[in-house]
Amino acid sequence: MTAPQAVPDSVVDTADATVEISSLPKQPAVELADDATIEIPMPQRVLRVVGSGWGLIQGHRDSRSLIPRRSLRQLVEGLAALCILAALSPVLIVVALAVKWTSPGPVLFRQERLGLHRSTFKIIKFRTMSNKNSDAQHREFVKKMLTTNDDVNGGEQGVYKLVNDPRITPIGGFLRRTSIDELPQLWNVVRGEMSLVGPRPVLAWEADLFPPEAERRFAARPGMTGLWQVSGRSTLDFKAALDLDVLYVENKSLWYDIKILCRTVGVVFNRSVAR
């Protein structure tokens, strides 16, 4: 007859099962600094739900914040932009119908631009050009303007936009001269991607051609209007517009923005500086 085996202390017998209990090594305590960051994984479905609303919780997906932190100024600007959109809704509807009836293609034009700290966002405008056109001529025009000191063929001297651009639709010229095409950007302000006042939102390939001193302009959110718009608008060349963007960032203040907004009203109706 075999002698019964001794049961070690690390094994507990029950009527249903035997559970082995093993001691775990103690982990050394870790002290966290006051500014330490703890990564907490969250299901993508939860992040999508959280990111679709307004709140203070921040989730991260692809290294981007789903709910950007908003300052009091941004909240006020967003509310003001919503009110303006509501007040101008009849005008926006009429313009949308006019764009649709006068040329084939979508009513709104969406394009990726660079915002604060070179973050990307989709700017929204009323479409003023024919659908699916080539921007090769415009690219060459801007490239020569930023990289040479020679007069550029295709535009009036000192004008950063092409004059008599064949891509512009019949109603597009009017919308551009009156800046009505930029009214949908109020939604970009509501979303916190733009401000009412700030540097002009630029394309990524344009920014690649900027001189190093122009990098300072990305320290502020792009605006629907800005210092360059009220200092000559389309009669300025691109380099002068960049200098004014940097000047704005270096002198940015609430009072400065109010003065620019007031001057914008007069500039919009000044046909001599509109293109």
Steps between C-alpha positions, in 0.01 A plus 500: 500500500641833391543766763294816445690786341539817697310793354718808466382827646477651152214269394145524630261208446129560468214270410489637146855581401855544605637856481870561513601817675840636414654806654563794265811713529428845629551777250700799616295816551526750217486870576329710237590858434230765515499532122519127426271355232329163536383331181160334548390297196138557401291308246472683167120481520507690830737757355269559205202555728692732731657688212169571332372722779600799707687441823822526692609136466777452247571180311784440260494325168781529248675741742227761461260629761139411421362784713730802484531712809320829451581830660229741608576708192445200272170419667383860454613503137327168435175628647526822299565303181192284565286812544637651178431179310143497627446866410646458151333168426260648238795656316699178521211302352463743207874491429506121521219476242678750273823301512314179422304645209786684328757220478517124549660371817458521877382816671775499760873482439708312760877510506766399750683798651753555776381644829645556846850346530459366144214269600281412201128563459246520217407856414145559368405754234238550235639358176612780268688294239404236250496151642807274467728766352881500500690732735830462313500861375421634847775289660757628252380858556535478880831315481658771286359771725653344813834395354588784260492880495391517137159606375280193461305439182134429549408769749515874554814627666476460877192279489534152652194366316478418134306765306237382252538146625312280249407256778264750670128439443256773387386570857837417653652838421221683683523270800875558522484879465241522777663224714163322516677180397676498839185511716487118542830532687290609795445127552879459526487761777223306677716187482795683652721456192501870412450836669315806380837681475836345424755416228363374169464119486757370254557181305772256606695540176488878540641474853788290369611803298482749789819660634603392853386827656142432387474194728392734781162545328398145597498598870141623458185344357421611145225755469214589268650848485835636606752780484596431140136507388450851640841625382457458128325165458575362151720796402777363723752245380539174688820601680341820634197301617730262692675793669162637612398159634813490716442860611148407609618203706761714676240766590194283551248631754124526543500870418716437191246242378208736556670770290568251220137380503376859473738576212394180322149635444634795302749291304232255381315782325814659356508377140849644440666236721274203419571227246 
